[in-house]
Amino acid sequence: MKGTTTLILGGGFGGLAAAYTLRSLIPSDHRITMIDKSYSFHVGAAKTWVMLGDKTLEEVTRKRRQLTPQGVEFVEAKVEAINLALGEVQTTKGMLKGDFIIIGLGADVNMSAVPGLQEAAHTFYTLDGAVRLRQTLKDFSGGDVVFLIPRTPFKCPPAPYEAALLLQDLFNKRGIQGKAQIHFYTIEPLPMPTAGPETGAFVRGLLEDAGISYRPLHKVVRVDASEKRIHFENGNSTGYDLLIAVPPHESPRVVREAGLTNESGWVPVNPKTMAVSQGQASIPVYAVGDVTSVSLPGRFKPDVPLVLPKAGVFAASQGVVVARQIAGRITGEAASGEFEGKGFCYIETGGGKAVKGEGSFFDLPHPHMNRRDPDGVQYNDKVRWVHQWLEGSFSELLKE
Ligand SMILES: Cc1cc2nc3c(=O)[nH]c(=O)nc-3n(C[C@H](O)[C@H](O)[C@H](O)COP(=O)(O)OP(=O)(O)OC[C@H]3O[C@@H](n4cnc5c(N)ncnc54)[C@H](O)[C@@H]3O)c2cc1C
């Protein structure tokens, strides 16, 4: 093929990985255009550091333009419509036409999906939210802190557990552990259910060892901000002095309006190639990262199907796979490498320690996860990984 244009919608983990890899695989007369509405890039894994006051907003963000690989055009614009039949993308800076489209628009968060949550809850899931929570925590001298996971799926399933452990660590350092009590309420049956019962029990053990109570299978129906009370579907309710919630997630409106989502609310894809399997497209369309729903072949319970967790590491390796698929079509050579469902995540446990869990999610009969006990080496590994993203060290991050 000659002189093609690949449009990459979204310049997050998936979009940047796809842009970097594709640029290295195809000749320069093929255009790559990455479109993102936001001028700055940040790493989700650093949001707890902002919440705790360990890092400033500036320290965990970078100009997206600076991270855009050489030879890739960056358009700072909002994607307003995707016309699959014509291969066109309407943006706030005009219409773009592509021969290939990669959708990496991530997940939107929507606190108003649960009545009363918006008025009542803090969150560290957004950077603004983490900055606001930092101020509140500065003045917090004691009371009941409730961590709430109201809906699934959500980004980085270990993140809320990590945040609770780090907050407990902060309270211990301040000497207010006797006055501040952390309680965890979640809709999930156990922590990180896709990683399996053994990992779930391990994380639950970390919480309980830290003195954090854990109440699974609690689906919130509404929050009463004036009474500071959370009401659950099972009839239970609980009060709080400080409520910290994971906001409900949804796919971006533009993706739903393009007919790209199925009943899950997310974009179904071929789990190995990330080719989009929904909608009537005239050109090859792929999706990567949080916006997708990737079905897993294995199960822990016969009647409970599993989908891949939403995480930056998966978005990035999917971006690499899609770049290779597109490069194969352009050069006429067979695409090398399929997505293998492998990735890792960190859980900081406080005191400069972390656990790195390495997962193989396409394994049968069910996903498999390896981990060691928390230590400083794994914490340093997380710090290095975050910095590599902020520095755009893609050759290091994306090496096999
Ligand atoms: C607290 C927290 C901790 C986390 N920790 C980890 C971790 O330790 N490890 C890990 O792997 N992952 C972690 N994650 C998850 C990780 O951040 C996400 O999974 C990852 O960012 C997904 O990458 P993505 O490319 O799919 O989406 P994103 O990185 O969210 O990128 C999507 C991009 O699309 C843009 N966009 C959206 N809509 C439009 C539009 N209409 N027009 C133009 N642009 C648009 C957005 O501005 C954004 O830049 C964490 C997340 C959080 C919140």
PDBQT file of the ligand as one rigid body, heavy atoms in Angstrom, charges set to zero:
ROOT
HETATM    1  C1  LIG A 501      -5.573   5.526  40.461  1.00  0.00    +0.000 C 
HETATM    2  C2  LIG A 501      -5.146   4.733  39.278  1.00  0.00    +0.000 A 
HETATM    3  C3  LIG A 501      -4.048   3.900  39.349  1.00  0.00    +0.000 A 
HETATM    4  C4  LIG A 501      -3.651   3.155  38.255  1.00  0.00    +0.000 A 
HETATM    5  N1  LIG A 501      -2.537   2.356  38.360  1.00  0.00    +0.000 NA
HETATM    6  C5  LIG A 501      -2.157   1.613  37.300  1.00  0.00    +0.000 A 
HETATM    7  C6  LIG A 501      -1.009   0.765  37.382  1.00  0.00    +0.000 A 
HETATM    8  O1  LIG A 501      -0.335   0.691  38.406  1.00  0.00    +0.000 OA
HETATM    9  N2  LIG A 501      -0.693   0.023  36.300  1.00  0.00    +0.000 N 
HETATM   10  C7  LIG A 501      -1.423   0.071  35.141  1.00  0.00    +0.000 A 
HETATM   11  O2  LIG A 501      -1.089  -0.622  34.186  1.00  0.00    +0.000 OA
HETATM   12  N3  LIG A 501      -2.515   0.867  35.039  1.00  0.00    +0.000 NA
HETATM   13  C8  LIG A 501      -2.885   1.619  36.088  1.00  0.00    +0.000 A 
HETATM   14  N4  LIG A 501      -4.002   2.427  35.982  1.00  0.00    +0.000 N 
HETATM   15  C9  LIG A 501      -4.869   2.324  34.802  1.00  0.00    +0.000 C 
HETATM   16  C10 LIG A 501      -4.340   3.079  33.616  1.00  0.00    +0.000 C 
HETATM   17  O3  LIG A 501      -4.169   4.447  33.927  1.00  0.00    +0.000 OA
HETATM   18  C11 LIG A 501      -5.339   2.948  32.463  1.00  0.00    +0.000 C 
HETATM   19  O4  LIG A 501      -5.715   1.605  32.327  1.00  0.00    +0.000 OA
HETATM   20  C12 LIG A 501      -4.687   3.428  31.172  1.00  0.00    +0.000 C 
HETATM   21  O5  LIG A 501      -4.532   4.826  31.232  1.00  0.00    +0.000 OA
HETATM   22  C13 LIG A 501      -5.520   3.028  29.962  1.00  0.00    +0.000 C 
HETATM   23  O6  LIG A 501      -4.907   3.463  28.796  1.00  0.00    +0.000 OA
HETATM   24  P1  LIG A 501      -5.798   3.886  27.530  1.00  0.00    +0.000 P 
HETATM   25  O7  LIG A 501      -4.835   4.258  26.471  1.00  0.00    +0.000 OA
HETATM   26  O8  LIG A 501      -6.824   2.866  27.254  1.00  0.00    +0.000 OA
HETATM   27  O9  LIG A 501      -6.613   5.141  28.034  1.00  0.00    +0.000 OA
HETATM   28  P2  LIG A 501      -6.052   6.523  28.583  1.00  0.00    +0.000 P 
HETATM   29  O10 LIG A 501      -4.642   6.406  29.022  1.00  0.00    +0.000 OA
HETATM   30  O11 LIG A 501      -7.074   6.990  29.565  1.00  0.00    +0.000 OA
HETATM   31  O12 LIG A 501      -6.073   7.446  27.300  1.00  0.00    +0.000 OA
HETATM   32  C14 LIG A 501      -7.272   7.816  26.665  1.00  0.00    +0.000 C 
HETATM   33  C15 LIG A 501      -7.053   9.158  26.031  1.00  0.00    +0.000 C 
HETATM   34  O13 LIG A 501      -8.176   9.468  25.227  1.00  0.00    +0.000 OA
HETATM   35  C16 LIG A 501      -8.443  10.855  25.330  1.00  0.00    +0.000 C 
HETATM   36  N5  LIG A 501      -9.834  11.076  24.976  1.00  0.00    +0.000 N 
HETATM   37  C17 LIG A 501     -10.941  10.566  25.561  1.00  0.00    +0.000 A 
HETATM   38  N6  LIG A 501     -12.059  10.970  24.913  1.00  0.00    +0.000 NA
HETATM   39  C18 LIG A 501     -11.623  11.759  23.882  1.00  0.00    +0.000 A 
HETATM   40  C19 LIG A 501     -12.287  12.449  22.832  1.00  0.00    +0.000 A 
HETATM   41  N7  LIG A 501     -13.601  12.437  22.694  1.00  0.00    +0.000 N 
HETATM   42  N8  LIG A 501     -11.532  13.141  21.958  1.00  0.00    +0.000 NA
HETATM   43  C20 LIG A 501     -10.146  13.167  22.051  1.00  0.00    +0.000 A 
HETATM   44  N9  LIG A 501      -9.486  12.526  23.040  1.00  0.00    +0.000 NA
HETATM   45  C21 LIG A 501     -10.213  11.825  23.925  1.00  0.00    +0.000 A 
HETATM   46  C22 LIG A 501      -8.126  11.191  26.781  1.00  0.00    +0.000 C 
HETATM   47  O14 LIG A 501      -7.794  12.565  26.944  1.00  0.00    +0.000 OA
HETATM   48  C23 LIG A 501      -6.925  10.277  27.059  1.00  0.00    +0.000 C 
HETATM   49  O15 LIG A 501      -5.689  10.939  26.903  1.00  0.00    +0.000 OA
HETATM   50  C24 LIG A 501      -4.388   3.229  37.060  1.00  0.00    +0.000 A 
HETATM   51  C25 LIG A 501      -5.493   4.079  36.960  1.00  0.00    +0.000 A 
HETATM   52  C26 LIG A 501      -5.866   4.834  38.052  1.00  0.00    +0.000 A 
HETATM   53  C27 LIG A 501      -7.047   5.753  37.924  1.00  0.00    +0.000 C 
ENDROOT
TORSDOF 0
